[in-house]
Amino acid sequence: MTAEEVLWDIKVADAANLYKFYLNQEKKILGVVAVMLFLTLWEFMGGALSAYNPIPFLRINPMFMSAPSLIWKAALQLFGSGEIYNDLYVSGSEFFWGYSFRGSGDSVRHRWYKKWPMSSILSSTR
Protein backbone atom coordinates (compact mmCIF):
# COMPACT_ATOMS: atom_id res chain seq x y z
CA MET A 1 0.00 0.00 0.00
CA THR A 2 1.48 3.35 -1.06
CA ALA A 3 1.46 6.54 0.97
CA GLU A 4 -1.14 8.07 -1.34
CA GLU A 5 -3.52 5.18 -0.71
CA VAL A 6 -3.12 5.61 3.03
CA LEU A 7 -3.83 9.33 2.70
CA TRP A 8 -6.84 8.56 0.51
CA ASP A 9 -8.22 6.19 3.14
CA ILE A 10 -7.77 8.84 5.83
CA LYS A 11 -9.57 11.39 3.66
CA VAL A 12 -12.45 8.98 3.18
CA ALA A 13 -12.57 8.22 6.90
CA ASP A 14 -12.76 11.95 7.70
CA ALA A 15 -15.26 12.71 4.91
CA ALA A 16 -18.91 13.58 5.38
CA ASN A 17 -21.48 10.79 5.56
CA LEU A 18 -23.05 11.76 2.21
CA TYR A 19 -19.67 11.52 0.47
CA LYS A 20 -19.00 8.13 2.08
CA PHE A 21 -22.40 6.92 0.89
CA TYR A 22 -21.60 8.10 -2.64
CA LEU A 23 -18.22 6.37 -2.64
CA ASN A 24 -19.72 3.11 -1.38
CA GLN A 25 -22.60 3.16 -3.89
CA GLU A 26 -20.89 4.92 -6.81
CA LYS A 27 -21.54 2.24 -9.46
CA LYS A 28 -25.22 1.95 -8.59
CA ILE A 29 -25.71 5.72 -8.46
CA LEU A 30 -23.98 6.30 -11.79
CA GLY A 31 -25.96 3.44 -13.37
CA VAL A 32 -29.29 4.85 -12.21
CA VAL A 33 -28.33 8.36 -13.34
CA ALA A 34 -27.31 7.07 -16.77
CA VAL A 35 -30.58 5.17 -17.26
CA MET A 36 -32.64 8.14 -16.08
CA LEU A 37 -30.73 10.48 -18.41
CA PHE A 38 -31.28 8.10 -21.34
CA LEU A 39 -35.03 7.77 -20.65
CA THR A 40 -35.41 11.53 -20.22
CA LEU A 41 -33.64 12.21 -23.51
CA TRP A 42 -35.71 9.55 -25.25
CA GLU A 43 -38.94 11.03 -23.88
CA PHE A 44 -37.81 14.50 -24.88
CA MET A 45 -37.08 13.39 -28.44
CA GLY A 46 -40.08 11.21 -29.17
CA GLY A 47 -42.82 11.91 -26.67
CA ALA A 48 -45.18 14.72 -25.81
CA LEU A 49 -42.20 16.88 -24.84
CA SER A 50 -40.80 16.75 -28.37
CA ALA A 51 -43.02 19.71 -29.29
CA TYR A 52 -40.89 21.78 -26.93
CA ASN A 53 -37.65 20.45 -28.37
CA PRO A 54 -35.79 23.48 -29.80
CA ILE A 55 -33.65 21.33 -32.12
CA PRO A 56 -35.85 20.25 -35.05
CA PHE A 57 -33.66 17.37 -36.27
CA LEU A 58 -33.87 15.76 -32.81
CA ARG A 59 -37.65 15.49 -33.04
CA ILE A 60 -38.60 11.97 -34.01
CA ASN A 61 -41.78 11.11 -35.84
CA PRO A 62 -43.97 8.97 -33.52
CA MET A 63 -44.65 6.69 -36.48
CA PHE A 64 -41.03 5.49 -36.33
CA MET A 65 -40.30 5.55 -32.60
CA SER A 66 -42.48 5.88 -29.55
CA ALA A 67 -41.70 7.48 -26.20
CA PRO A 68 -41.25 5.50 -22.95
CA SER A 69 -44.40 6.99 -21.44
CA LEU A 70 -46.51 5.92 -24.43
CA ILE A 71 -44.97 2.43 -24.36
CA TRP A 72 -45.78 2.15 -20.65
CA LYS A 73 -49.41 3.24 -21.26
CA ALA A 74 -49.84 0.69 -24.05
CA ALA A 75 -48.30 -2.08 -21.91
CA LEU A 76 -50.66 -1.32 -19.03
CA GLN A 77 -53.62 -1.36 -21.42
CA LEU A 78 -52.58 -4.66 -23.07
CA PHE A 79 -51.87 -6.46 -19.81
CA GLY A 80 -54.99 -5.00 -18.20
CA SER A 81 -57.27 -6.22 -20.96
CA GLY A 82 -55.46 -9.57 -21.16
CA GLU A 83 -55.15 -9.57 -24.93
CA ILE A 84 -51.36 -9.81 -24.85
CA TYR A 85 -51.21 -13.20 -23.12
CA ASN A 86 -52.13 -15.18 -26.25
CA ASP A 87 -49.50 -13.28 -28.24
CA LEU A 88 -46.85 -14.01 -25.60
CA TYR A 89 -47.82 -17.70 -25.62
CA VAL A 90 -47.54 -17.93 -29.42
CA SER A 91 -44.21 -16.08 -29.50
CA GLY A 92 -42.81 -18.18 -26.67
CA SER A 93 -43.83 -21.47 -28.23
CA GLU A 94 -42.37 -20.46 -31.62
CA PHE A 95 -39.14 -19.44 -29.90
CA PHE A 96 -38.97 -22.75 -27.99
CA TRP A 97 -39.72 -24.97 -30.97
CA GLY A 98 -37.43 -22.97 -33.25
CA TYR A 99 -34.47 -23.49 -30.95
CA SER A 100 -35.43 -27.11 -30.30
CA PHE A 101 -35.35 -28.03 -33.99
CA ARG A 102 -32.24 -25.99 -34.76
CA GLY A 103 -29.93 -28.77 -33.58
CA SER A 104 -31.52 -31.43 -35.79
CA GLY A 105 -30.96 -29.29 -38.89
CA ASP A 106 -27.30 -28.85 -38.01
CA SER A 107 -26.72 -32.57 -37.64
CA VAL A 108 -28.39 -33.33 -41.01
CA ARG A 109 -26.26 -30.69 -42.70
CA HIS A 110 -23.08 -32.11 -41.14
CA ARG A 111 -23.90 -35.66 -42.28
CA TRP A 112 -24.78 -34.70 -45.85
CA TYR A 113 -22.09 -32.09 -46.43
CA LYS A 114 -19.06 -33.40 -44.55
CA LYS A 115 -16.64 -31.86 -47.02
CA TRP A 116 -18.43 -28.52 -47.24
CA PRO A 117 -16.12 -25.89 -45.68
CA MET A 118 -18.95 -23.82 -44.21
CA SER A 119 -20.01 -26.80 -42.13
CA SER A 120 -16.92 -26.61 -39.95
CA ILE A 121 -17.05 -22.81 -39.76
CA LEU A 122 -20.67 -22.76 -38.66
CA SER A 123 -20.14 -25.45 -36.03
CA SER A 124 -17.18 -23.60 -34.52
CA THR A 125 -19.24 -20.46 -33.85
CA ARG A 126 -21.38 -22.11 -31.19
HELIX and SHEET records of a PDB file:
HELIX    1   1 ALA A    3  ASP A   14  1                                  12    
HELIX    2   2 ASN A   17  ASN A   24  1                                   8    
HELIX    3   3 GLU A   26  GLY A   46  1                                  21    
HELIX    4   4 ALA A   48  TYR A   52  5                                   5    
HELIX    5   5 PRO A   56  LEU A   58  5                                   3    
HELIX    6   6 PRO A   68  SER A   81  1                                  14    
HELIX    7   7 ILE A   84  TRP A  112  1                                  29    
HELIX    8   8 PRO A  117  SER A  124  1                                   8    
END                                                                             
